[in-house]
Amino acid sequence: MSESADSRKKTLNFNVGVLGHVDSGKTSLARSLSSTASTAAFDKNPQSRERGITLDLGFSSFTVELPDHLRDSEGQKQYDNLQFTLVDCPGHASLIRTIIGGAQIIDLMMLVVDVVKGVQTQTAECLLIGELTCPRMVVVLNKIDLLPPNKRQSAIEKMTKRLHKTLENTRFKECPVIAVAAKPGGPEAPDTEEPQAVPELIELLKKQTYLPQRDPKGDLLMAVDHCFSIRGQGTVMTGTILQGSLAINDTVEIPALKVTKKIKSVQMFRRPVSGAMQGDRVGVCVTQFDPKLLERGVVCTPGSLRTLYAALISVRKIGYFKGSLSTRAKFHITVGHETVMARVTFFGLPPLGASEPPSVTNQPPSKPCPLDTPFTFEREYFHQDEYVIAQGEASPGCDPEQWALLEFERPVTCPLLCLVIGSKLDTDIHANACRLAFQGRLLQGFEDKGYAESALPRLRIYKTKHKEGQLERVTDDYTVIGRNLFKKETNLQLFIGLKVTLSTGETGVIEGGFGQSGKFKIRVQEGLCPETKQLLSSTSKKKGKGGSKGGAANEEEPKTDSQPVSIHLHFKRYVFDPHKKMVQS
């Protein structure tokens, strides 16, 4: 056992995501790089064998000597070789949810681009996912064997220049670009054809490696991508440890099924080990578990994951998404390793002294907008009909701070603070449009099925309301009668005690109804101004003489009467208040 622990200690595992457009040659590239294929490598799926495309995350690995820059790192003498684990992500547009699941476990992204076709819609989406999930990238221009030899070099240079232009506003600007032919002659060509420039690519990958932050502490979270049984031994779940560590005899939970199992044995690429930690790719054997129950999903420390019916997230629109983000719209939400439909409600900080939704115009374009206002139930928030984009020349991502409530169509199991991506995956996959709409972090989850009654009333999101009516007549110096503010059937009891403002400047309080037709009585504490009384007495004189049935107007009528006195009622209503109370500040 000490020997296996020792051998495990000497290998640094580094996860490389292989992403790109369908048919860019990702799987051929992974195959040409790999010496050791793991159980899930190169797509066992018969459907994908037939169609020649990858339908699931494939995993394979190869081991090289530890590069000097890692060996020289202070305190890192424990590693003596480097294992690259290649995560081959599907490129087909409808499989984007699988890519997002894979992207959260990669240390470096290898973006594969067909040198003949260049950047396509899905290539751009893969690039976006990379920006959200991983710090470094290498671009591989594949299929250089398809270029005529006399024009090859100039075509490669031209495409490299174009790619650097595409990447200049991303976190990957000036990232290395290398040209290869992973499978000269295409998929049908005999394997005798040697791949071109693959040793150079391996050297480039070695140069790009760094010591990833690996922390064995905390709760275990393992992303499982494959599950199968071995006769006489049990069921093996293969996957990558996202956080924490595991060891033989540990008890783990499969939260989606609400079952716990004891770990009987652990392997890393067919080599028995006593345990593994964050970043490692492992096979874990348990007994008495039907592999059909879990094709993909997560395994964790018992009780550490939450099953959520709704969640609150911080939110940022993805700049390339062309549509608007509307409240009550439904989006595909990818969270943890699940993608589920959810209805979204957007909200933000209350506007400064205004009843209009906020729009940022005073933000200098160069200044980044940190998401630094922590979410708290103690604060009030402003309900938005849609996500608010910064006005003026502000750079993308400099929008005012905003949050969203996600109400899932079915419960999801995930850790808090995990990445959340909202997409419109039902958009036509052939349209040249980005389907990733927004990203965020999960801040608060609701585990109660009845969250709408038990938890949402704590969420103080309000809408501002404004009603306008007319003043009909004066009863005395302190009392007036108003109309047209409420419908006949409105329950006036709800509005008693609310403040109103007259267009002539006085403020009053609604005292109650007047008659049966929705009219109401207002008490003006300070009394009416002489000008207002003058104005209103002329109005009633007009009604008296001319009749209210449209008779001729009184010739002595002053001109001011053409402007009747209006009554304004402003209040706010909390969206999730079960009593629907009206509040005035």
C-alpha positions, -999 to +999 in steps of 0.1 A: +000+000+000+029+024+008+043+016-026+011+026-044+008+057-023+043+066-032+038+060-069+007+082-068+026+109-051+052+111-079+027+118-107+012+153-112-021+151-130-029+180-154-063+181-171-064+194-207-097+201-223-098+194-260-126+216-274-136+228-308-161+226-336-176+193-347-153+176-372-122+197-363-103+165-355-103+166-317-106+129-311-079+121-337-057+146-319-064+131-285-057+096-299-024+107-315-013+123-282-023+095-259-004+064-249-028+052-222-065+052-229-087+051-199-121+033-197-140+063-211-116+072-238-124+077-275-161+074-273-174+038-269-208+051-279-219+030-310-239+060-323-208+082-324-187+054-339-212+053-368-213+091-372-176+097-365-183+123-339-179+124-301-211+122-281-196+122-246-166+134-226-138+111-236-108+107-213-073+095-221-038+102-208-001+102-215+028+106-191+059+127-197+090+137-177+082+165-153+093+198-170+121+218-153+100+248-145+077+225-124+106+206-108+122+238-097+091+252-080+098+256-043+086+228-022+074+207-052+101+181-052+074+154-046+065+150-083+088+133-108+066+129-138+036+147-154+004+130-165-017+148-191-053+138-188-071+148-221-108+156-217-122+152-252-153+174-253-180+169-280-181+196-306-216+191-319-238+221-311-266+203-293-240+188-269-230+220-253-243+210-219-218+182-219-190+206-227-199+229-199-199+199-175-164+190-187-150+225-188-152+229-150-125+203-145-098+215-169-065+233-161-056+242-197-078+243-228-067+231-262-089+247-288-088+227-320-095+247-352-099+233-387-072+252-406-093+252-438-126+264-422-113+287-394-134+298-364-171+286-366-200+293-343-193+264-320-156+273-319-166+307-305-189+290-279-161+267-268-138+298-265-165+314-243-168+284-221-130+284-218-130+321-207-155+313-180-138+282-167-100+280-173-070+302-171-049+291-201-053+281-237-033+267-267-048+269-302-042+239-324-046+245-362-054+210-374-056+193-408-026+212-423-022+181-446-053+194-465-035+226-476-015+224-509+023+221-499+033+253-519+007+275-501+007+257-467+030+281-448+013+313-459-022+298-452-010+289-417+004+324-410-028+340-423-050+319-401-027+325-371-029+362-376-067+360-379-070+340-347-048+364-327-071+392-339-102+372-327-085+366-293-072+401-286-102+411-264-103+378-245-082+365-215-063+344-240-047+372-261-013+363-274-019+326-265+003+302-285-009+288-319+006+256-334-002+239-367-005+200-368-020+172-388-033+148-362-046+122-388-031+129-422-054+117-450-085+119-427-104+093-406-104+067-434-066+069-440-044+039-429-027+043-395+007+040-412+005+078-419+025+095-392+009+125-375+026+158-382+040+182-355+026+162-326+059+159-307+062+198-310+027+201-296+036+179-266+066+202-259+044+232-262+019+217-237+047+209-213+058+246-214+022+257-207+018+236-176+017+251-141+011+237-106-027+237-103-042+246-070-049+211-055-064+210-021-072+177-004-092+194+024-130+199+025-159+179+013-154+154-016-170+163-049-163+140-078-178+144-113-187+109-126-188+105-164-189+067-167-203+038-147-199+001-155-197-033-136-169-057-134-180-093-127-169-105-093-156-071-082-185-046-082-194-013-100-167+011-111-175+049-113-149+068-132-145+106-130-125+135-119-122+148-083-133+185-083-127+191-046-115+173-015-101+137-015-111+101-012-095+069+001-103+032+003-130+025+030-145+060+028-182+063+026-195+084-003-230+096-013-247+095-047-270+124-039-292+121-070-302+086-058-300+094-020-278+063-014-244+059+003-217+033-006-183+023+008-152+025-015-136-009-019-107+000-042-094+030-062-074+031-095-057+058-115-054+048-151-054+011-143-030+015-114-042+006-079-038+035-054-049+039-018-065+073-024-067+104-046-073+141-043-086+172-062-076+172-099-071+134-100-088+112-125-099+080-108-119+048-110-137+040-077-151+006-071-182+000-049-204-030-044-241-037-047-248-008-070-265-010-104-244+010-129-275+017-150-287+041-123-258+065-128-244+072-162-231+107-153-235+128-122-217+135-089-205+116-059-197+135-027-191+134+011-225+123+026-248+153+033-225+179+016-245+186-016-279+202-018-309+194-039-324+227-049-358+237-063-348+273-068-316+294-064-303+330-063-273+338-084-251+367-093-255+374-130-236+388-159-248+388-195-224+372-220-215+400-245-219+379-276-255+369-269-277+390-291-311+385-275-325+403-245-327+386-211-362+390-199-378+383-166-401+353-166-384+339-197-371+303-196-334+294-201-314+262-200-294+264-168-262+244-165-252+240-129-228+214-116-232+185-140-269+191-148-287+211-174-323+220-166-349+245-177-356+273-153-377+305-152-356+336-144-364+368-125-338+396-127-333+422-100-308+448-090-299+475-065-326+502-060-321+532-083-309+563-066-340+584-058-358+572-089-386+549-097-371+539-131-349+509-135-312+517-131-290+524-161-254+532-157-241+562-175-215+575-151-193+545-152-160+553-170-154+528-198-120+518-186-130+510-151-138+474-144-170+466-125-162+442-097-191+422-084-185+433-048-219+439-033-226+407-014-261+394-016-281+397+016-318+392+025-316+423+047-314+446+016-342+458-007-338+451-044-355+465-075-375+442-097-364+444-134-384+434-165-351+425-180-313+424-175-300+460-176-271+468-199-248+497-191-256+528-212-230+548-232-196+536-242-191+513-212-172+481-221-190+448-221-192+432-186-194+467-170-231+464-165-246+474-131-246+448-105-275+423-108-289+391-095-314+365-107-339+341-091-339+307-109-369+285-105-360+250-118-385+228-136-370+198-117-347+199-087-309+200-093-281+187-071-250+209-069-226+227-045-230+263-035-209+290-052-206+268-083-206+283-118-240+287-134-244+292-172-277+302-188-282+293-225-308+292-252-300+257-264-333+256-284-319+282-308-313+269-343-279+252-342-272+263-378-278+300-370-246+320-367-255+331-331-241+325-297-265+305-275-247+312-242-267+340-226-254+347-191-231+334-164-230+337-126-223+320-093-248+302-071-252+322-039-282+308-022-303+276-027-338+267-017-341+231-007-378+232+003-403+222-024-426+249-010-399+276-012-424+301-028-443+302+006-415+294+030-385+314+016-394+338-011-413+363+012-378+370+028-366+382-006-375+419-007-377+426-044-401+455-051-419+471-080-428+508-079-464+517-088-480+549-098-518+556-101-534+588-112-569+601-107-588+634-107-601+656-079-639+659-083-649+684-056-642+700-023-663+691+008-646+715+032-612+732+036-597+698+047-616+673+027-619+666-010-635+639-031-615+621-058-624+598-087-608+576-114-580+563-092-596+530-085-620+506-103-654+502-089-646+467-077-613+476-060-611+469-023-605+504-010-597+491+025-562+482+012-555+518+003-568+536+035-540+556+051-519+559+020-505+593+011-515+611-022-502+643-038-524+668-056-510+684-088-515+718-070-488+707-044-509+696-013-505+662+002-533+642+017-543+608+031-569+584+017-597+582+044-621+558+027-646+553+000-673+577-011-705+561-025-705+529-046-686+540-078-650+538-067-649+575-056-629+582-024-624+608+003-590+625+010-581+643+042-556+672+035-541+678+070-525+712+062-557+724+045-562+735+009-544+765-005-567+795-015-556+790-052-568+754-051-601+764-035-606+791-062-598+766-089-621+739-075-650+763-067-650+774-104-650+737-114-681+730-094-698+762-106-692+750-141-709+717-133-738+734-116-746+757-145-737+738-175-748+705-162-726+675-162-743+661-193-721+681-216-743+713-215-728+747-226-699+758-204-703+788-181-690+819-200-674+833-168-654+800-165-617+809-158-592+795-183-574+775-155-603+751-154-590+735-186-564+719-163-583+697-138-565+689-105-549+655-106-542+631-077-510+610-077-506+579-056-470+564-055-463+532-036-442+500-039-452+464-037-430+435-028-432+409-055-431+379-031-452+394-003-481+369+003-503+397+016-497+420-014-493+450+009-486+484-005-457+503+011-448+540+010-414+552+021 
